[in-house]
Amino acid sequence: MASLYTEQRRNVFRTWTMMGVFLVLVMVVGWVMARYFDNDYILYGAVAFSFVMNVGAYWFSDKIAIASSGAHRADEQKYRELHRIVENLSITAGLPKPRVYVIDDPAPNAFATGRDPQHAALAVTTGLLEMMNRSELEGVIAHELSHIGNRDVLVMTVAVVLVGCVSVLANVALRISMFGGRDRDRDAGPIVAIAALAAMILAPVAAQLIQMAISRKREFLADASGALLTRYPEGLASALEKIGSYQEPMQRASTVTAHLFISNPFGAHPAGNYIANIFSTHPPIHARIAALMGQ
């Protein structure tokens, strides 16, 4: 039977699996480009790059996620109530209190990051603080603490760096091939040229699919765990309803960090928008509310 500890072990395993997949993706792009440009040093550089980024993703991805969101440390006097809620719920969950950050943005949203509970951080937007009452805010904080307790943040935060790096590497390779490698097409051969183009296009797509698969299932689990933590699922359900009613995107929304947030930072998709919901990093808000309320 699955337990919290089973889920934590699975998430640690998923992290190492994702790092391995990232290594393979980078090596494939590097190998194809090495053949395309007839330069083995490209492959060696790609392998070295992947190892460095794997290490960096594990140790520094939380700092990268915080910096990319524009978050700043929440002053304990100015945001006393926020700190009190985080501390009380952390004690209830048996977790160390994470570092608390605030994002100056009117869109209601929040995310957690960090490689483990001892190195975790939690960020909320000013819009969330203004829009939510206490029980709703507790529901959101409990949701994010559940990500920390379930070790979701280890998987999701590492994905921020790895997905971004695969996309950048493939984009750089594609630009080089377009503007600097046309005269090499005959030497490389049509098969290698086609393989190079396919690898450069499909690598970031594969990375994004991995990111989406990770995020959607995690949100349902964190919703359920957060509701258990507060013993009041109506609070989180009401918070999600308010978040879902806000259609404007966050000011610094990014596809790389989108899966970290409690809701899509590009704005909620309408319930009937089937295509948009399929390719979103988050399950539909109405489905999450229904799950919380047992409908």
Residue frames relative to the residue before (quaternion, step in Angstrom):
aa qw qx qy qz dx dy dz
M 1.0000 0.0000 0.0000 0.0000 0.00 0.00 0.00
A 0.4587 -0.6969 0.4778 0.2749 3.59 -0.92 0.93
S 0.0692 -0.7745 0.6284 0.0220 3.55 -1.12 0.77
L 0.7176 -0.4035 0.3242 0.4660 3.55 -1.33 0.00
Y 0.6775 0.4917 -0.2987 0.4583 3.58 0.93 -0.89
T 0.6012 0.5408 -0.3535 0.4702 3.58 1.11 -0.66
E 0.6635 0.5051 -0.2982 0.4644 3.57 0.95 -0.90
Q 0.6286 0.5290 -0.3368 0.4599 3.59 1.02 -0.75
R 0.6608 0.4985 -0.3077 0.4693 3.58 0.92 -0.90
R 0.6370 0.5260 -0.3309 0.4562 3.57 1.02 -0.78
N 0.6672 0.5049 -0.3086 0.4525 3.57 0.96 -0.81
V 0.6126 0.5185 -0.3482 0.4843 3.59 1.07 -0.68
F 0.6459 0.5118 -0.3146 0.4711 3.59 0.99 -0.87
R 0.6407 0.5254 -0.3275 0.4542 3.59 0.98 -0.83
T 0.6177 0.5519 -0.3474 0.4395 3.58 1.04 -0.75
W 0.6846 0.4648 -0.2881 0.4820 3.58 0.84 -0.95
T 0.6204 0.5351 -0.3450 0.4580 3.60 1.04 -0.72
M 0.6631 0.5079 -0.3009 0.4603 3.56 0.95 -0.93
M 0.6299 0.5201 -0.3353 0.4694 3.59 1.03 -0.75
G 0.6448 0.5188 -0.3162 0.4637 3.57 1.04 -0.79
V 0.6451 0.5104 -0.3150 0.4734 3.58 1.00 -0.85
F 0.6233 0.5386 -0.3268 0.4632 3.56 1.03 -0.82
L 0.6410 0.5272 -0.3164 0.4595 3.57 0.95 -0.90
V 0.6670 0.4968 -0.2986 0.4680 3.57 0.94 -0.90
L 0.6411 0.5328 -0.3280 0.4445 3.61 0.94 -0.87
V 0.6768 0.4853 -0.2913 0.4708 3.56 0.90 -0.95
M 0.6575 0.5112 -0.3129 0.4566 3.59 0.96 -0.82
V 0.6238 0.5297 -0.3399 0.4634 3.59 1.06 -0.74
V 0.6598 0.4889 -0.3048 0.4824 3.58 0.90 -0.93
G 0.6664 0.5119 -0.2991 0.4521 3.59 0.94 -0.91
W 0.6678 0.5041 -0.3080 0.4529 3.59 0.93 -0.88
V 0.6665 0.4968 -0.3080 0.4627 3.56 0.91 -0.91
M 0.6684 0.4873 -0.3052 0.4719 3.58 0.96 -0.82
A 0.6080 0.5452 -0.3515 0.4578 3.59 1.08 -0.68
R 0.6650 0.4743 -0.3007 0.4923 3.59 1.01 -0.78
Y 0.6468 0.5457 -0.3189 0.4268 3.55 0.98 -0.87
F 0.7743 0.3076 -0.1604 0.5292 3.57 0.97 -0.93
D 0.3697 -0.7523 0.4667 0.2822 3.57 1.36 0.04
N 0.5572 0.5605 -0.3957 0.4678 3.58 0.92 1.01
D 0.3056 -0.7952 0.4995 0.1576 3.59 -0.30 1.29
Y 0.5585 0.6209 -0.3954 0.3823 3.59 1.16 -0.44
I 0.5581 0.5895 -0.3925 0.4325 3.58 1.18 -0.45
L 0.6525 0.5039 -0.3082 0.4747 3.59 0.98 -0.84
Y 0.6535 0.5078 -0.3191 0.4617 3.59 0.92 -0.91
G 0.6575 0.5120 -0.3056 0.4606 3.56 1.00 -0.83
A 0.6445 0.5245 -0.3203 0.4549 3.58 1.02 -0.80
V 0.6485 0.5093 -0.3162 0.4691 3.58 1.00 -0.83
A 0.6569 0.5010 -0.3096 0.4708 3.60 0.93 -0.90
F 0.6348 0.5378 -0.3176 0.4549 3.56 1.01 -0.86
S 0.6728 0.5075 -0.3043 0.4441 3.58 0.90 -0.92
F 0.6497 0.5063 -0.3248 0.4648 3.60 0.99 -0.77
V 0.6519 0.5144 -0.3127 0.4611 3.57 0.94 -0.90
M 0.6980 0.4708 -0.2807 0.4609 3.58 0.89 -0.92
N 0.5906 0.5512 -0.3720 0.4572 3.62 1.10 -0.55
V 0.6635 0.4861 -0.2962 0.4856 3.56 0.94 -0.91
G 0.6725 0.5016 -0.2946 0.4575 3.56 0.92 -0.92
A 0.6275 0.5465 -0.3339 0.4429 3.57 1.04 -0.80
Y 0.6797 0.4929 -0.2975 0.4545 3.57 0.96 -0.84
W 0.7810 0.3873 -0.1890 0.4520 3.59 0.80 -0.98
F 0.8293 0.2558 -0.0929 0.4881 3.59 0.96 -0.80
S 0.4035 0.7490 -0.4638 0.2471 3.61 1.22 0.01
D 0.6112 0.5501 -0.3653 0.4364 3.62 1.06 -0.63
K 0.6576 0.4985 -0.3099 0.4723 3.58 0.98 -0.84
I 0.6358 0.5232 -0.3254 0.4649 3.57 1.04 -0.77
A 0.6598 0.5103 -0.3075 0.4581 3.59 0.94 -0.88
I 0.6496 0.5098 -0.3121 0.4698 3.59 0.97 -0.87
A 0.6807 0.4929 -0.2941 0.4552 3.58 0.88 -0.95
S 0.6802 0.5017 -0.3018 0.4411 3.60 0.92 -0.87
S 0.6705 0.4920 -0.2984 0.4682 3.60 1.16 -0.52
G 0.4329 -0.7104 0.4496 0.3252 3.58 1.26 -0.31
A 0.3676 0.7523 -0.4742 0.2723 3.59 1.21 0.43
H 0.1253 -0.7636 0.6274 0.0869 3.56 -1.26 0.53
R 0.6375 -0.5476 0.3702 0.3959 3.56 -1.16 0.58
A 0.4133 -0.7109 0.5203 0.2304 3.55 -0.96 0.94
D 0.4057 -0.7202 0.5133 0.2308 3.56 -0.61 1.15
E 0.4673 -0.7253 0.4306 0.2648 3.59 -0.72 1.05
Q 0.6508 0.4870 -0.3283 0.4812 3.61 1.14 -0.43
K 0.6935 0.4765 -0.2784 0.4631 3.57 0.86 -0.95
Y 0.7837 0.2316 -0.1092 0.5659 3.58 1.03 -0.84
R 0.0597 0.8533 -0.5129 0.0724 3.55 0.95 0.96
E 0.6697 0.5056 -0.3070 0.4490 3.59 0.90 -0.93
L 0.6288 0.5342 -0.3268 0.4609 3.59 1.01 -0.82
H 0.6672 0.4941 -0.2964 0.4720 3.58 0.89 -0.91
R 0.6440 0.5276 -0.3267 0.4474 3.58 0.99 -0.81
I 0.6560 0.5048 -0.3094 0.4682 3.60 0.95 -0.87
V 0.6553 0.5093 -0.3117 0.4626 3.59 0.92 -0.91
E 0.6763 0.4996 -0.2987 0.4514 3.57 0.90 -0.90
N 0.6721 0.5026 -0.3036 0.4511 3.60 0.88 -0.92
L 0.6932 0.4611 -0.2822 0.4766 3.58 0.90 -0.89
S 0.6030 0.5481 -0.3578 0.4561 3.60 1.10 -0.61
I 0.6367 0.5138 -0.3192 0.4783 3.58 1.02 -0.81
T 0.6526 0.5172 -0.3097 0.4591 3.57 0.95 -0.90
A 0.7167 0.4410 -0.2438 0.4821 3.58 1.01 -0.84
G 0.4316 -0.7079 0.4553 0.3246 3.58 1.26 -0.21
L 0.5244 0.6235 -0.4044 0.4157 3.56 1.13 0.72
P 0.5250 -0.5737 0.4963 0.3859 3.59 -1.17 0.42
K 0.5372 -0.6129 0.4557 0.3581 3.57 -1.07 0.62
P 0.3553 -0.7438 0.5200 0.2240 3.62 -0.71 1.02
R 0.5935 -0.5073 0.4616 0.4212 3.56 -1.28 0.21
V 0.2474 -0.7945 0.5440 0.1080 3.58 -0.90 0.92
Y 0.0611 -0.8009 0.5953 -0.0220 3.54 -0.86 1.07
V 0.2162 -0.7445 0.6172 0.1348 3.53 -1.33 0.43
I 0.2045 -0.7515 0.6178 0.1089 3.55 -1.08 0.84
D 0.3429 -0.7409 0.5405 0.2033 3.58 -0.71 1.05
D 0.3944 0.6828 -0.5046 0.3514 3.56 0.04 1.33
P 0.4433 -0.7207 0.4627 0.2647 3.64 -0.83 0.91
A 0.5721 0.5862 -0.3904 0.4203 3.62 1.19 -0.36
P 0.3896 -0.7289 0.5058 0.2472 3.63 -0.79 0.93
N 0.3064 0.7384 -0.5479 0.2463 3.58 -0.59 1.12
A 0.0563 -0.7836 0.6183 0.0207 3.56 -1.31 0.25
F 0.0141 0.7906 -0.6116 -0.0255 3.56 -1.23 0.38
A 0.2588 -0.7226 0.6167 0.1748 3.53 -1.34 0.36
T 0.0293 -0.7992 0.6003 -0.0135 3.56 -1.13 0.65
G 0.4547 0.6794 -0.4999 0.2859 3.58 -1.27 0.25
R 0.5189 -0.6773 0.4292 0.2965 3.56 -1.12 0.64
D 0.7906 -0.0230 0.0063 0.6119 3.62 1.20 -0.35
P 0.7075 -0.4725 0.2943 0.4354 3.64 -1.19 0.27
Q 0.6520 0.5195 -0.3210 0.4495 3.60 1.11 -0.57
H 0.7668 0.2661 -0.1588 0.5621 3.61 1.20 -0.34
A 0.3703 0.7550 -0.4600 0.2851 3.55 1.05 0.80
A 0.1124 -0.7612 0.6344 0.0735 3.51 -1.32 0.44
L 0.1667 -0.7726 0.6093 0.0633 3.54 -1.17 0.68
A 0.0522 -0.8104 0.5836 -0.0038 3.57 -0.83 0.98
V 0.0649 -0.7742 0.6291 0.0253 3.55 -1.06 0.82
T 0.4550 -0.6724 0.5058 0.2915 3.56 -1.17 0.54
T 0.6018 -0.5480 0.4337 0.3866 3.55 -1.25 0.42
G 0.5981 0.5702 -0.3530 0.4387 3.57 1.15 -0.62
L 0.6302 0.5243 -0.3296 0.4684 3.58 1.04 -0.73
L 0.6673 0.5120 -0.3005 0.4497 3.57 0.90 -0.94
E 0.6860 0.4834 -0.2830 0.4643 3.58 1.02 -0.76
M 0.7259 0.4770 -0.2412 0.4327 3.58 1.01 -0.82
M 0.7347 0.4592 -0.2325 0.4419 3.59 1.04 -0.77
N 0.3588 -0.6577 0.6009 0.2786 3.55 -1.23 0.54
R 0.7520 -0.4248 0.2380 0.4442 3.59 -1.23 0.14
S 0.6881 0.4821 -0.3061 0.4477 3.61 0.81 -0.92
E 0.6402 0.5153 -0.3220 0.4699 3.57 1.08 -0.70
L 0.6483 0.5052 -0.3121 0.4765 3.57 1.00 -0.84
E 0.6233 0.5279 -0.3352 0.4695 3.59 1.03 -0.77
G 0.6360 0.5351 -0.3304 0.4472 3.59 1.01 -0.77
V 0.6630 0.4955 -0.2973 0.4760 3.57 0.98 -0.88
I 0.6649 0.4952 -0.3071 0.4672 3.59 0.91 -0.91
A 0.6352 0.5226 -0.3273 0.4651 3.60 1.00 -0.81
H 0.6068 0.5499 -0.3412 0.4614 3.59 1.05 -0.76
E 0.7075 0.4561 -0.2686 0.4682 3.58 0.83 -0.98
L 0.6295 0.5131 -0.3372 0.4762 3.59 1.03 -0.68
S 0.6061 0.5470 -0.3532 0.4568 3.59 1.12 -0.61
H 0.5952 0.5433 -0.3574 0.4721 3.58 1.08 -0.66
I 0.6622 0.4987 -0.3008 0.4715 3.56 0.99 -0.86
G 0.6938 0.4886 -0.2771 0.4507 3.57 0.86 -0.98
N 0.6996 0.4553 -0.2640 0.4832 3.57 1.06 -0.73
R 0.4119 -0.7136 0.4466 0.3488 3.58 1.37 -0.12
D 0.2772 0.7554 -0.5380 0.2513 3.59 1.11 0.59
V 0.6322 0.5705 -0.3437 0.3958 3.56 0.98 -0.84
L 0.5799 0.5743 -0.3802 0.4352 3.57 1.10 -0.59
V 0.6944 0.4533 -0.2708 0.4888 3.57 0.90 -0.94
M 0.7318 0.4727 -0.2490 0.4231 3.54 0.74 -1.10
T 0.6724 0.4926 -0.3070 0.4594 3.58 1.02 -0.76
V 0.6199 0.5256 -0.3401 0.4731 3.59 1.02 -0.76
A 0.6187 0.5634 -0.3392 0.4298 3.59 1.06 -0.77
V 0.5616 0.6120 -0.3860 0.4012 3.60 1.10 -0.65
V 0.7325 0.4213 -0.2344 0.4807 3.56 0.78 -1.06
L 0.6938 0.5039 -0.2973 0.4199 3.58 0.81 -0.98
V 0.6592 0.4957 -0.3105 0.4726 3.58 0.92 -0.87
G 0.6533 0.5201 -0.3071 0.4565 3.56 0.96 -0.86
C 0.6824 0.4953 -0.2890 0.4533 3.58 0.94 -0.89
V 0.6246 0.5204 -0.3412 0.4718 3.59 1.01 -0.77
S 0.6612 0.5151 -0.3031 0.4534 3.57 0.95 -0.90
V 0.6665 0.4976 -0.2997 0.4673 3.58 0.93 -0.91
L 0.6622 0.5127 -0.3080 0.4514 3.59 0.89 -0.96
A 0.6766 0.4851 -0.2962 0.4682 3.59 0.89 -0.91
N 0.6464 0.5275 -0.3167 0.4513 3.57 1.03 -0.80
V 0.6413 0.5136 -0.3151 0.4750 3.58 1.02 -0.85
A 0.6596 0.5099 -0.3065 0.4593 3.57 0.92 -0.92
L 0.6497 0.5241 -0.3147 0.4518 3.57 1.00 -0.85
R 0.6638 0.5009 -0.3057 0.4638 3.58 0.95 -0.84
I 0.6347 0.5262 -0.3304 0.4594 3.58 1.01 -0.82
S 0.6773 0.4946 -0.2979 0.4560 3.56 0.93 -0.90
M 0.6674 0.5105 -0.3038 0.4491 3.58 1.07 -0.72
F 0.8106 0.2962 -0.1310 0.4879 3.57 0.87 -0.96
G 0.7926 0.2959 -0.1755 0.5035 3.57 1.18 -0.29
G 0.7526 0.4269 -0.2193 0.4509 3.57 1.18 -0.19
R 0.3606 0.7616 -0.4881 0.2275 3.59 1.18 0.24
D 0.6741 0.5004 -0.3046 0.4498 3.57 1.02 -0.75
R 0.6405 0.5296 -0.3260 0.4507 3.58 1.27 -0.14
D 0.4208 0.7409 -0.4557 0.2575 3.58 1.21 -0.18
R 0.6762 0.4944 -0.3097 0.4499 3.56 0.94 -0.88
D 0.6602 0.5079 -0.3089 0.4591 3.60 1.03 -0.82
A 0.6910 0.4848 -0.2897 0.4512 3.58 0.92 -0.87
G 0.4178 -0.6918 0.4908 0.3256 3.56 1.04 -0.67
P 0.5930 -0.6201 0.3788 0.3469 3.59 -1.01 0.72
I 0.6324 0.5445 -0.3474 0.4277 3.62 1.01 -0.74
V 0.6726 0.4799 -0.2899 0.4830 3.57 0.93 -0.95
A 0.6382 0.5304 -0.3329 0.4479 3.58 0.98 -0.81
I 0.6646 0.4873 -0.3002 0.4803 3.58 0.96 -0.86
A 0.6427 0.5202 -0.3185 0.4636 3.60 1.00 -0.83
A 0.6337 0.5324 -0.3292 0.4545 3.58 1.01 -0.81
L 0.6704 0.4927 -0.2980 0.4680 3.57 0.90 -0.95
A 0.6592 0.5124 -0.3106 0.4544 3.60 0.95 -0.89
A 0.6558 0.5155 -0.3142 0.4533 3.59 0.93 -0.88
M 0.6860 0.4942 -0.2903 0.4483 3.57 0.92 -0.89
I 0.6824 0.4662 -0.2857 0.4851 3.58 1.11 -0.65
L 0.7379 0.4490 -0.2356 0.4454 3.57 0.88 -0.98
A 0.5616 0.6258 -0.3984 0.3664 3.64 1.07 -0.56
P 0.7121 0.4158 -0.2919 0.4844 3.66 0.73 -0.86
V 0.5942 0.5551 -0.3651 0.4532 3.60 1.14 -0.58
A 0.6493 0.5098 -0.3071 0.4735 3.58 0.97 -0.89
A 0.6461 0.5218 -0.3198 0.4560 3.57 0.97 -0.84
Q 0.6570 0.5040 -0.3077 0.4687 3.59 1.00 -0.83
L 0.6374 0.5241 -0.3329 0.4562 3.60 1.00 -0.75
I 0.6144 0.5300 -0.3389 0.4762 3.58 1.05 -0.75
Q 0.6504 0.5289 -0.3026 0.4536 3.56 0.95 -0.93
M 0.6780 0.4949 -0.2917 0.4586 3.59 0.90 -0.92
A 0.6507 0.5253 -0.3172 0.4473 3.57 0.97 -0.86
I 0.6338 0.5343 -0.3208 0.4582 3.55 1.07 -0.77
S 0.7384 0.4950 -0.2502 0.3837 3.55 0.72 -1.12
R 0.6862 0.5369 -0.3208 0.3715 3.60 0.70 -1.05
K 0.6848 0.4690 -0.2905 0.4762 3.60 0.87 -0.89
R 0.6294 0.5628 -0.3324 0.4202 3.58 1.03 -0.81
E 0.6404 0.5499 -0.3381 0.4161 3.60 1.00 -0.77
F 0.6437 0.5069 -0.3280 0.4703 3.60 0.95 -0.77
L 0.6587 0.5075 -0.3088 0.4617 3.59 0.96 -0.86
A 0.6766 0.4823 -0.2973 0.4702 3.59 0.93 -0.87
D 0.5921 0.5504 -0.3669 0.4602 3.61 1.08 -0.62
A 0.6886 0.4773 -0.2820 0.4674 3.57 0.86 -0.99
S 0.6691 0.4953 -0.3017 0.4648 3.60 0.93 -0.88
G 0.6465 0.5235 -0.3159 0.4564 3.58 1.03 -0.79
A 0.6376 0.5214 -0.3185 0.4691 3.58 1.03 -0.80
L 0.6453 0.5082 -0.3145 0.4759 3.58 1.04 -0.75
L 0.6411 0.5429 -0.3220 0.4366 3.56 1.05 -0.75
T 0.7530 0.3625 -0.2091 0.5079 3.60 0.91 -0.86
R 0.2936 -0.7642 0.5037 0.2759 3.60 1.27 -0.48
Y 0.6906 0.4036 -0.2747 0.5336 3.58 1.20 0.50
P 0.1421 -0.8364 0.5246 0.0712 3.62 0.28 1.22
E 0.5619 0.6147 -0.3910 0.3917 3.59 1.15 -0.53
G 0.6084 0.5708 -0.3538 0.4229 3.59 1.09 -0.68
L 0.6943 0.4434 -0.2714 0.4977 3.59 0.86 -0.94
A 0.6259 0.5399 -0.3431 0.4462 3.60 0.99 -0.77
S 0.6592 0.4949 -0.3013 0.4794 3.58 0.97 -0.86
A 0.6317 0.5289 -0.3278 0.4624 3.59 1.03 -0.79
L 0.6604 0.5030 -0.3060 0.4660 3.59 0.94 -0.88
E 0.6216 0.5426 -0.3403 0.4510 3.57 1.05 -0.75
K 0.6630 0.4875 -0.3001 0.4825 3.59 0.98 -0.85
I 0.6436 0.5190 -0.3183 0.4638 3.58 0.98 -0.88
G 0.6796 0.5057 -0.2835 0.4495 3.57 0.97 -0.89
S 0.6429 0.5308 -0.3244 0.4469 3.59 1.16 -0.51
Y 0.6271 0.5117 -0.3357 0.4819 3.59 1.26 -0.29
Q 0.2006 -0.8500 0.4829 0.0636 3.57 -0.30 1.28
E 0.5965 0.5986 -0.3713 0.3848 3.61 1.15 -0.43
P 0.4714 -0.6765 0.4801 0.2993 3.63 -1.01 0.71
M 0.5839 -0.5434 0.4574 0.3931 3.54 -1.27 0.29
Q 0.6139 -0.5933 0.3823 0.3534 3.57 -1.14 0.63
R 0.7819 0.2198 -0.1266 0.5695 3.59 1.11 -0.67
A 0.1398 0.8128 -0.5476 0.1416 3.56 0.94 0.91
S 0.0102 -0.7955 0.6046 -0.0393 3.54 -0.99 0.91
T 0.5023 -0.6577 0.4700 0.3070 3.57 -0.99 0.83
V 0.6104 0.5778 -0.3481 0.4152 3.59 1.14 -0.60
T 0.7878 0.3012 -0.1506 0.5158 3.60 0.94 -0.89
A 0.3767 0.7730 -0.4619 0.2175 3.62 1.27 -0.08
H 0.6835 0.5205 -0.2991 0.4153 3.60 0.92 -0.88
L 0.5686 0.6072 -0.3880 0.3969 3.62 1.21 -0.27
F 0.6716 0.5504 -0.2966 0.3977 3.58 1.02 -0.80
I 0.6034 -0.5701 0.4200 0.3668 3.54 -1.25 0.49
S 0.7799 0.0916 -0.0579 0.6165 3.57 1.21 -0.53
N 0.6705 -0.5094 0.3552 0.4061 3.56 -1.21 0.53
P 0.3597 -0.7663 0.4856 0.2179 3.65 -0.53 1.09
F 0.6163 0.5377 -0.3531 0.4543 3.60 1.25 -0.16
G 0.6477 -0.4938 0.3179 0.4854 3.57 1.29 0.11
A 0.5257 -0.6513 0.4483 0.3139 3.55 -1.04 0.77
H 0.3757 -0.7038 0.5557 0.2338 3.56 -1.10 0.77
P 0.5602 -0.5940 0.4477 0.3646 3.62 -1.04 0.67
A 0.6258 -0.5788 0.3748 0.3646 3.56 -1.11 0.72
G 0.7214 0.4535 -0.2585 0.4551 3.60 1.04 -0.69
N 0.5403 0.6189 -0.4051 0.4012 3.59 1.27 -0.12
Y 0.1940 -0.8495 0.4820 0.0913 3.56 0.34 1.32
I 0.6868 0.4927 -0.2959 0.4450 3.60 0.81 -0.98
A 0.6648 0.5048 -0.3062 0.4577 3.58 0.90 -0.93
N 0.6660 0.5064 -0.3074 0.4533 3.59 0.97 -0.80
I 0.6115 0.5552 -0.3556 0.4375 3.60 1.07 -0.69
F 0.7812 0.3445 -0.1645 0.4940 3.57 0.88 -0.98
S 0.4609 0.6588 -0.4612 0.3752 3.59 1.22 0.31
T 0.5195 -0.6306 0.4794 0.3202 3.56 -1.20 0.55
H 0.7415 0.3467 -0.1980 0.5392 3.60 1.26 -0.26
P 0.4962 -0.6115 0.5069 0.3505 3.59 -1.11 0.53
P 0.6462 -0.5330 0.3589 0.4118 3.62 -1.13 0.48
I 0.5781 -0.6116 0.4240 0.3347 3.56 -1.05 0.84
H 0.6668 0.5132 -0.3236 0.4329 3.60 0.88 -0.88
A 0.6345 0.5198 -0.3349 0.4637 3.60 1.09 -0.65
R 0.6475 0.5125 -0.3160 0.4672 3.59 1.04 -0.74
I 0.6392 0.5107 -0.3229 0.4758 3.58 1.01 -0.79
A 0.6443 0.5232 -0.3166 0.4592 3.59 0.95 -0.88
A 0.6511 0.5128 -0.3168 0.4613 3.60 0.98 -0.81
L 0.6538 0.5165 -0.3101 0.4577 3.57 1.00 -0.83
M 0.7464 0.4016 -0.2090 0.4878 3.57 0.98 -0.87
G 0.4883 -0.6994 0.4083 0.3250 3.59 1.31 0.13
Q 0.4237 0.7194 -0.4573 0.3063 3.57 1.10 0.58
